[in-house]
Amino acid sequence: MTSHRALALIGTAVTTAALIAGCSTAPSTPGPTSGEPVLSLDATTGDTTAAAVNQWGAPGPGSDDFTDGGVDPTRWDVYDGDGHAGNGTRSPDAVAVRDGVLTITGDAEGTTGGLANRTAQRYGRWEVRMRAAPLPGASDGDPYHPVLLLWPANAPGSVKPGGTGGEIDFAETDVGSGQVSTFLHPPTSDADRKAFRQPVDLSQWHNYAVEWTPTHIAGWIDGQQWYVVTDLVVQPGGPMTPCVQLDANTPSGLQPAVMETDWIHIYPPPPGSD
């Protein structure tokens, strides 16, 4: 497990044969947060995982510790095209693996990146070790928006077919905001979404996990359970795939930033989820 690496600056371009427009998620204002616990997180380590606490077992297909020296095209589709909501550009050149860390950078003009895992499943558990911060010496500007999310497997890009969509943003925030949010978007009316917010030092490594079963969606940070939602209105309508994105909030004038992912672990659905 990687714990304390210096923020990596992208140095070489990465290309893959599989390039897609990318998953989509809207930068959102945190919604109601009453009732969820405020976790006491250790901002300097964050080594505990939900998988260890809950005995999820060994990670399954699609998991990646980024030890192979580059982005594995059998596991990932790297985005290539317009940025989120037309803001900037998602470029493969903004994505690299260095020293065992997946690095996505965003510059002042909105050139940034993201990628979607090729493993899709209905129900399961996902955990990602991630941090994000302004680049050293970065000028002031609008913050970048790192997002870890589950997106409908049958809906690449920004189109979600009615009744088969939904979206689980299990770690979403602005760089430097001092907090992280979860948004559970129903496949029908977004008026029924659920939202939670938690103080977090995003510049430090933390482990963000989500469990999706037929009866609930639950989240953890550093092995501490954060929320459980049993309202079935937020249940996605079909298989989902995990995505890692550094999104531009505006077309330009952004504060250059870096999003680093140490690993992503994907676990099968809990017993009885079929």
VEXMARFI-843284 format. One record per residue (C-alpha): residue number from 1; y, z, x. Coordinates in pm, 1 decimal, padded with zeros to 6 digits. Layout:
<nodes>
{NUM; {Y; Z; X}}
...
</nodes>
This chain:
<nodes>
{1; {00000.0; 00000.0; 00000.0}}
{2; {00342.8; -00091.7; 00133.7}}
{3; {00596.6; 00187.2; 00100.9}}
{4; {00911.2; 00154.0; 00309.2}}
{5; {01004.8; -00190.9; 00433.9}}
{6; {01356.8; -00304.7; 00512.5}}
{7; {01491.7; -00546.0; 00253.3}}
{8; {01363.7; -00886.6; 00355.1}}
{9; {01602.6; -01180.0; 00378.7}}
{10; {01461.8; -01514.9; 00284.3}}
{11; {01420.4; -01737.0; 00588.1}}
{12; {01199.6; -02029.3; 00495.7}}
{13; {01156.3; -02243.3; 00186.4}}
{14; {00838.0; -02215.3; -00017.3}}
{15; {00708.8; -02501.6; -00228.7}}
{16; {00403.7; -02532.1; -00448.9}}
{17; {00248.3; -02816.5; -00640.8}}
{18; {00286.9; -02624.2; -00967.8}}
{19; {00651.7; -02596.7; -01075.6}}
{20; {00757.6; -02505.2; -01427.7}}
{21; {01083.2; -02430.4; -01604.2}}
{22; {00993.6; -02062.4; -01623.7}}
{23; {00963.5; -01781.6; -01871.2}}
{24; {01274.9; -01671.9; -02050.6}}
{25; {01422.8; -01338.1; -02136.0}}
{26; {01774.8; -01253.6; -02243.4}}
{27; {01969.8; -00988.4; -02053.5}}
{28; {01986.6; -00722.6; -02320.9}}
{29; {02192.5; -00416.1; -02398.7}}
{30; {01958.3; -00115.9; -02412.1}}
{31; {01885.7; -00017.4; -02770.6}}
{32; {01792.8; 00317.9; -02924.5}}
{33; {01655.7; 00559.6; -02667.2}}
{34; {01615.0; 00878.9; -02868.8}}
{35; {01288.6; 01061.9; -02828.7}}
{36; {01161.4; 00920.4; -02499.8}}
{37; {01121.3; 01158.9; -02206.7}}
{38; {01351.8; 01146.7; -01906.2}}
{39; {01118.8; 01133.6; -01607.9}}
{40; {01176.0; 01325.2; -01285.7}}
{41; {01121.0; 01041.2; -01041.5}}
{42; {01098.5; 01077.6; -00666.2}}
{43; {01353.1; 00821.2; -00549.5}}
{44; {01224.2; 00815.8; -00191.6}}
{45; {00851.8; 00749.3; -00232.1}}
{46; {00724.5; 00639.3; -00573.7}}
{47; {00370.0; 00606.3; -00443.8}}
{48; {00179.4; 00727.4; -00753.0}}
{49; {00037.3; 00455.7; -00979.2}}
{50; {-00055.1; 00456.1; -01345.1}}
{51; {-00383.0; 00291.6; -01243.9}}
{52; {-00478.9; 00591.6; -01030.3}}
{53; {-00363.9; 00849.8; -01284.0}}
{54; {-00547.5; 00680.0; -01571.4}}
{55; {-00847.7; 00555.9; -01371.5}}
{56; {-00808.4; 00189.7; -01461.0}}
{57; {-01048.2; 00085.3; -01186.0}}
{58; {-01019.4; -00215.5; -00956.9}}
{59; {-00758.5; -00487.2; -01019.9}}
{60; {-00891.7; -00811.1; -01164.6}}
{61; {-00822.3; -01185.5; -01137.0}}
{62; {-00461.3; -01289.6; -01082.4}}
{63; {-00373.4; -00972.8; -00891.3}}
{64; {-00182.2; -01032.3; -00567.9}}
{65; {-00097.8; -00810.6; -00269.1}}
{66; {00089.4; -01099.8; -00103.2}}
{67; {-00106.0; -01073.8; 00220.7}}
{68; {-00191.5; -01444.3; 00255.3}}
{69; {00138.3; -01553.8; 00410.4}}
{70; {00276.8; -01750.6; 00118.8}}
{71; {00286.3; -01794.8; -00256.8}}
{72; {-00067.5; -01873.2; -00373.7}}
{73; {-00046.7; -02178.7; -00605.0}}
{74; {-00381.2; -02088.0; -00762.0}}
{75; {-00221.2; -01765.9; -00888.2}}
{76; {00143.5; -01860.3; -00946.0}}
{77; {00370.0; -02127.3; -01092.1}}
{78; {00708.4; -02116.3; -00916.1}}
{79; {01009.5; -02204.5; -01132.5}}
{80; {01209.7; -02518.8; -01061.7}}
{81; {01497.9; -02605.6; -01294.9}}
{82; {01787.3; -02459.5; -01487.6}}
{83; {01849.3; -02087.7; -01470.3}}
{84; {01810.9; -01848.5; -01760.1}}
{85; {02035.0; -01949.2; -02053.6}}
{86; {02172.7; -02228.8; -01836.4}}
{87; {02310.0; -01989.3; -01575.9}}
{88; {02264.8; -02126.6; -01224.9}}
{89; {01942.3; -02278.0; -01092.7}}
{90; {01587.6; -02153.5; -01045.5}}
{91; {01477.6; -02296.4; -00713.2}}
{92; {01148.2; -02270.8; -00520.7}}
{93; {01362.4; -02230.9; -00209.1}}
{94; {01468.1; -01885.7; -00336.3}}
{95; {01107.4; -01759.6; -00332.4}}
{96; {00915.0; -01657.1; -00020.7}}
{97; {00647.4; -01419.1; 00104.6}}
{98; {00736.9; -01234.3; 00424.6}}
{99; {00552.6; -00942.7; 00582.5}}
{100; {00337.7; -00896.0; 00273.2}}
{101; {00631.8; -00886.4; 00029.0}}
{102; {00721.6; -01141.6; -00238.1}}
{103; {01097.0; -01194.9; -00201.1}}
{104; {01330.9; -01361.3; -00451.9}}
{105; {01694.3; -01403.4; -00351.6}}
{106; {01998.2; -01493.1; -00559.9}}
{107; {02319.5; -01629.2; -00410.8}}
{108; {02679.1; -01620.0; -00533.8}}
{109; {02644.0; -01957.5; -00705.8}}
{110; {02346.9; -01857.0; -00919.3}}
{111; {02067.1; -02015.1; -00717.2}}
{112; {01775.1; -01781.3; -00767.2}}
{113; {01406.3; -01788.2; -00850.9}}
{114; {01109.9; -01663.4; -01044.2}}
{115; {00742.2; -01726.3; -01097.9}}
{116; {00473.8; -01693.3; -01362.5}}
{117; {00120.3; -01575.2; -01299.3}}
{118; {-00154.2; -01814.8; -01405.0}}
{119; {-00372.2; -01536.6; -01551.0}}
{120; {-00336.2; -01495.7; -01927.2}}
{121; {-00508.8; -01241.7; -02146.1}}
{122; {-00483.1; -01077.9; -02485.3}}
{123; {-00448.7; -00704.1; -02421.8}}
{124; {-00469.3; -00545.0; -02080.7}}
{125; {-00286.1; -00341.3; -01820.4}}
{126; {-00036.5; -00461.0; -01562.0}}
{127; {00133.6; -00272.9; -01277.9}}
{128; {00395.1; -00398.8; -01030.1}}
{129; {00555.9; -00235.3; -00727.6}}
{130; {00914.0; -00361.9; -00710.8}}
{131; {01266.3; -00290.5; -00586.7}}
{132; {01596.9; -00480.6; -00593.2}}
{133; {01939.9; -00441.7; -00433.8}}
{134; {02249.6; -00636.4; -00326.7}}
{135; {02198.0; -00829.4; -00004.4}}
{136; {02343.0; -00654.8; 00301.8}}
{137; {02711.5; -00742.8; 00327.5}}
{138; {02716.0; -00901.2; -00019.4}}
{139; {03055.8; -00947.2; -00176.7}}
{140; {03142.5; -00810.0; -00517.4}}
{141; {03045.0; -01009.2; -00823.5}}
{142; {02842.5; -01005.1; -01143.1}}
{143; {02505.1; -00834.5; -01094.0}}
{144; {02175.0; -01014.8; -01087.8}}
{145; {01913.7; -00916.4; -01345.4}}
{146; {01558.9; -00849.4; -01219.5}}
{147; {01288.2; -00861.3; -01486.5}}
{148; {00914.8; -00788.0; -01497.8}}
{149; {00775.1; -00922.5; -01823.6}}
{150; {00479.5; -01047.8; -02022.9}}
{151; {00541.6; -01388.1; -02180.6}}
{152; {00333.2; -01595.7; -02425.5}}
{153; {00079.4; -01800.8; -02231.6}}
{154; {00115.8; -02095.8; -02469.6}}
{155; {00493.7; -02109.6; -02443.5}}
{156; {00630.0; -02190.5; -02096.7}}
{157; {01004.4; -02221.2; -02079.2}}
{158; {01219.9; -02098.4; -02363.8}}
{159; {01011.1; -02201.5; -02667.5}}
{160; {00799.8; -01943.8; -02849.2}}
{161; {00601.8; -02079.5; -03146.0}}
{162; {00648.3; -01874.0; -03459.7}}
{163; {00391.0; -01601.2; -03503.4}}
{164; {00232.9; -01650.7; -03160.8}}
{165; {00516.8; -01530.2; -02943.4}}
{166; {00659.5; -01192.6; -02869.4}}
{167; {00774.6; -01058.9; -02536.1}}
{168; {00720.2; -00739.9; -02338.2}}
{169; {00992.8; -00675.0; -02081.4}}
{170; {00840.0; -00373.2; -01910.6}}
{171; {01108.9; -00338.6; -01641.4}}
{172; {01448.4; -00500.0; -01694.5}}
{173; {01790.3; -00406.3; -01560.0}}
{174; {02100.0; -00510.8; -01366.2}}
{175; {02103.0; -00458.3; -00990.1}}
{176; {02297.3; -00140.8; -00915.6}}
{177; {02293.8; -00012.5; -01274.6}}
{178; {02106.5; 00309.4; -01192.3}}
{179; {01864.7; 00259.3; -01480.2}}
{180; {01577.5; 00045.0; -01600.4}}
{181; {01494.5; -00060.9; -01955.3}}
{182; {01192.5; -00173.6; -02154.7}}
{183; {01231.2; -00416.0; -02444.4}}
{184; {00946.4; -00492.1; -02685.0}}
{185; {01041.8; -00810.2; -02871.4}}
{186; {00836.6; -00887.9; -03186.3}}
{187; {00707.2; -01242.7; -03241.0}}
{188; {00908.9; -01259.2; -03563.8}}
{189; {01246.8; -01086.6; -03613.6}}
{190; {01411.3; -00940.9; -03305.7}}
{191; {01582.8; -00693.9; -03537.2}}
{192; {01261.5; -00488.7; -03512.4}}
{193; {01253.8; -00472.7; -03132.7}}
{194; {01198.9; -00142.4; -02954.8}}
{195; {01405.1; -00043.4; -02651.1}}
{196; {01389.3; 00242.1; -02401.3}}
{197; {01595.8; 00333.9; -02098.6}}
{198; {01525.0; 00546.9; -01793.2}}
{199; {01738.3; 00649.5; -01491.4}}
{200; {01597.0; 00482.7; -01178.4}}
{201; {01721.2; 00408.0; -00828.0}}
{202; {01620.7; 00043.4; -00828.0}}
{203; {01686.3; 00008.4; -00454.9}}
{204; {01379.5; 00226.3; -00388.6}}
{205; {01016.5; 00125.4; -00439.7}}
{206; {00879.6; 00219.9; -00782.0}}
{207; {00562.8; 00126.7; -00969.8}}
{208; {00616.8; -00011.2; -01321.1}}
{209; {00314.5; -00035.1; -01551.9}}
{210; {00242.7; -00140.7; -01908.4}}
{211; {-00068.1; -00112.2; -02125.0}}
{212; {-00115.0; -00335.4; -02428.7}}
{213; {-00394.8; -00264.1; -02677.1}}
{214; {-00446.0; -00352.5; -03046.5}}
{215; {-00304.4; -00011.6; -03142.6}}
{216; {-00017.8; 00051.8; -02901.1}}
{217; {00202.9; -00052.4; -02611.4}}
{218; {00268.9; 00214.6; -02346.0}}
{219; {00466.2; 00225.0; -02021.7}}
{220; {00464.8; 00423.2; -01698.2}}
{221; {00690.4; 00460.7; -01394.6}}
{222; {00525.5; 00597.6; -01081.0}}
{223; {00227.6; 00716.1; -01284.7}}
{224; {00440.4; 00909.0; -01535.3}}
{225; {00413.1; 00792.3; -01894.4}}
{226; {00746.8; 00683.7; -02028.7}}
{227; {00683.0; 00571.9; -02388.6}}
{228; {00412.1; 00485.9; -02640.3}}
{229; {00484.4; 00253.3; -02933.1}}
{230; {00229.6; 00234.1; -03216.8}}
{231; {00440.2; 00022.2; -03454.2}}
{232; {00235.0; -00296.2; -03487.6}}
{233; {00545.1; -00507.7; -03555.5}}
{234; {00597.6; -00542.6; -03178.9}}
{235; {00242.3; -00663.1; -03109.8}}
{236; {00247.3; -01007.6; -02940.4}}
{237; {00072.2; -01281.7; -03130.4}}
{238; {-00149.7; -01417.9; -02854.5}}
{239; {-00243.7; -01407.6; -02485.1}}
{240; {00032.7; -01315.0; -02242.1}}
{241; {00099.3; -01386.9; -01876.8}}
{242; {00307.0; -01174.3; -01634.0}}
{243; {00628.0; -01312.1; -01483.4}}
{244; {00856.6; -01193.9; -01202.5}}
{245; {01218.7; -01310.0; -01228.9}}
{246; {01560.6; -01253.3; -01075.7}}
{247; {01790.9; -01388.8; -01346.4}}
{248; {02157.9; -01485.3; -01325.9}}
{249; {02378.4; -01320.7; -01587.9}}
{250; {02659.9; -01575.1; -01541.6}}
{251; {02682.8; -01932.4; -01405.3}}
{252; {02855.8; -01830.3; -01080.4}}
{253; {03052.2; -01552.5; -00914.6}}
{254; {02742.5; -01335.9; -00872.0}}
{255; {02681.1; -01063.2; -00618.6}}
{256; {02405.5; -01194.5; -00387.8}}
{257; {02090.7; -00987.5; -00433.7}}
{258; {01725.2; -00962.6; -00342.2}}
{259; {01425.1; -00864.8; -00555.8}}
{260; {01110.1; -00761.0; -00370.0}}
{261; {00758.2; -00723.7; -00509.3}}
{262; {00499.2; -00549.6; -00294.5}}
{263; {00208.1; -00621.6; -00527.9}}
{264; {00107.6; -00700.9; -00883.5}}
{265; {-00221.0; -00565.4; -01020.1}}
{266; {-00377.3; -00698.7; -01339.1}}
{267; {-00649.7; -00503.6; -01518.8}}
{268; {-00879.9; -00608.8; -01803.2}}
{269; {-00824.2; -00483.6; -02156.9}}
{270; {-00943.8; -00128.7; -02227.9}}
{271; {-01290.2; -00098.9; -02384.6}}
{272; {-01283.4; -00172.0; -02756.6}}
{273; {-00979.9; -00403.2; -02743.8}}
{274; {-01173.9; -00714.8; -02847.4}}
</nodes>
